[in-house]
């Protein structure tokens, strides 16, 4: 996960040098990729998680950083059952969906942000 954060941070640093307009467009591109990742994570969670935790899959969402100068965001699962599915318990192995969704989305985000920079 730290590799993903490092990738986003380096791309963000480059874009911040290009000015605020790029950052705003880059935030839009990042938000689009995060929304797609949240949808994919929720679909994967519905398929993977069973029992009463299925409703937790519908509570997965994407959020952008409140700091408008940053191109960062995160996926969040807002449900107790999902928390235990994600990290596991003493009797249940973890079935993570958020981390893998971010892994898959990292290259898409980097490409989308680079495309924004290329269009300016």
C-alpha positions in Angstrom: 0.0 0.0 0.0 2.9 2.4 0.7 4.1 1.9 -2.8 0.7 3.2 -4.1 0.9 6.2 -1.7 4.4 6.9 -3.0 3.3 6.7 -6.6 0.4 9.1 -6.0 2.6 11.5 -4.0 5.3 11.7 -6.7 2.7 12.3 -9.5 0.9 14.8 -7.3 4.2 16.7 -6.6 4.9 16.9 -10.4 1.3 18.2 -11.1 1.5 20.8 -8.3 4.4 22.3 -10.1 2.2 22.8 -13.1 -0.3 25.0 -11.2 -3.7 24.9 -9.6 -5.7 24.3 -12.7 -3.9 21.0 -13.2 -4.4 20.0 -9.6 -8.2 20.7 -9.9 -8.4 18.6 -13.1 -6.2 15.9 -11.5 -8.5 15.8 -8.5 -11.4 15.2 -10.8 -9.6 12.4 -12.6 -8.6 10.8 -9.3 -12.1 11.0 -8.0 -13.4 9.3 -11.1 -10.9 6.4 -10.6 -11.7 6.2 -6.9 -15.4 6.0 -7.6 -14.8 3.2 -10.1 -12.6 1.4 -7.5 -15.3 1.7 -4.9 -17.9 0.2 -7.2 -15.6 -2.7 -8.1 -14.8 -3.2 -4.4 -18.5 -3.3 -3.5 -19.2 -5.8 -6.3 -16.4 -8.0 -5.2 -17.5 -7.7 -1.5 -21.0 -8.8 -2.4 -19.7 -11.8 -4.2 -17.1 -12.7 -1.5 -18.8 -11.8 1.8 -21.8 -13.9 2.9 -24.3 -13.9 5.7 -25.2 -10.7 7.4 -22.2 -8.8 6.2 -23.5 -8.5 2.6 -25.1 -5.2 3.4 -21.7 -3.8 4.4 -20.7 -4.1 0.8 -23.2 -1.4 -0.2 -21.6 0.9 2.3 -18.2 1.1 0.5 -17.5 4.5 -0.9 -14.7 6.7 -2.2 -13.7 10.0 -0.6 -11.3 12.6 -1.7 -8.9 14.4 0.6 -10.3 17.6 2.2 -7.1 19.4 1.3 -7.9 20.8 -2.2 -4.2 21.0 -3.1 -3.8 17.2 -2.8 -4.6 14.5 -5.3 -5.4 11.9 -2.7 -8.4 10.0 -1.6 -9.3 6.7 -0.1 -11.9 4.0 -0.1 -13.9 3.5 3.1 -16.2 0.7 4.2 -18.8 2.0 6.7 -20.1 -1.2 8.3 -19.1 -3.3 11.2 -19.5 -6.6 9.4 -17.3 -5.3 6.6 -14.6 -4.3 9.0 -14.3 -7.9 10.4 -14.5 -9.3 6.8 -11.6 -7.0 5.8 -9.2 -7.8 8.7 -10.5 -11.1 9.9 -11.1 -12.5 13.4 -9.7 -15.3 15.5 -12.2 -17.7 13.8 -12.4 -16.1 10.4 -9.6 -15.5 7.9 -9.5 -12.0 6.4 -11.3 -11.5 3.0 -10.0 -8.0 2.0 -11.6 -6.1 -0.8 -10.5 -2.4 -0.1 -6.7 -2.9 -0.4 -6.9 -5.0 -3.5 -9.3 -2.5 -5.1 -6.8 0.3 -4.5 -4.0 -1.8 -5.9 -5.9 -2.3 -9.1 -6.9 1.3 -9.3 -3.4 2.7 -8.7 -2.2 2.3 -12.2 -5.5 3.7 -13.6 -5.2 6.8 -11.4 -1.6 7.4 -12.4 -2.6 7.1 -16.0 -5.6 9.4 -15.7 -3.6 12.0 -13.9 -0.8 11.8 -16.5 -3.4 12.2 -19.2 -4.7 15.4 -17.5 -1.2 16.8 -17.4 -0.6 15.9 -21.0 -3.7 17.8 -22.1 -2.6 21.1 -20.6 
